[in-house]
Amino acid sequence: ALIFCVRWISIDPSTPPALIKPELEALARRGNPMAEMFIALYAVDAVRSTGLPLPSKAFGGLEDAARKGLPLAQDTWALALIEQGKFSDSVPWLERAAALNQASAQAYLAGIYEDGSIKGRVQKNLPKAIHWYSQAGIRGDVPSMLWMGDYYLAKRREWAMLLRQGKDVYKDLNEARRMYAIDADKGDPTSELKLGGMLSSGEMGKDLVAEGVGWIRKAANQGDV
C-alpha cells in the first residue's frame, strides 16, 4: 500500500487523492515513518495555503518520522527547523541525514560548513565542506558536482603557481606547465592565459614562446584578456 501511495504522489505531489490519503493516514497511525512524513507535509502545506503562521505542532509527524531514522524526514525536519529560525537545532538532523547518504542534506550541510552560516554551532570548515560536497556529488547532486569542479580547478591553478615560483615547494616548471595544461586543454580561458603567460615569458625556453602566445590568443578569443 505504501509503495502504491508513494508512486501516486510522485505522479501528482500536490494533493493526495481521496483514495490515497486514508491509506497514508492508516499507515501513519501504525507508525510507518514514510507515511507520517507525507501526512505531516500535507498538513503543513494546508496551513501555508491559508497564509497563517505555522504552529509548532504542525511538524509533529515529521519529527516523529525523523526520530525513527528516515533520512528524507530528517533532512526535511532540519529544513523545517531552519524555517522556524531554529538554526542550531537543525544541524544535528542534517548530520544524521547526511550520514545516511541523503544527498540534499549532504549538500546543505556542505554549504553551512563552507560559509559558517550558523554561528555558535558551525564554524567555517573547508575540509568538511569538501567532504560533504563530494559525497553529495557522488550521489548525483549537480550543484555539488559543479562546486567540486570549480574547487579543484582553482586548486590546480594555485598549485601550478607555487611550482612555478618555487614558493613553499621545489620549483618544477614542467609540473607547473602540466597542471595549467589540464584545464587549458579543456578550454578554460583563465588556465589558457596562465599557461600562455608562463610559456611566452621564455622561462621554459625560447622555443616555447610561440606556443605561449598561441595560448594567450586562445584565451583572448574567449574574452579573458
Secondary structure as UniProt FT lines:
FT   HELIX           2..11
FT   TURN            18..19
FT   HELIX           20..29
FT   TURN            30..31
FT   HELIX           33..48
FT   TURN            49..51
FT   HELIX           56..59
FT   HELIX           60..67
FT   TURN            68..69
FT   HELIX           71..83
FT   TURN            84..85
FT   HELIX           87..99
FT   TURN            100..101
FT   HELIX           103..115
FT   TURN            119..121
FT   HELIX           126..138
FT   TURN            139..140
FT   HELIX           142..165
FT   HELIX           173..184
FT   TURN            185..187
FT   HELIX           189..200
FT   TURN            201..204
FT   HELIX           206..208
FT   HELIX           209..221
FT   TURN            222..223
//
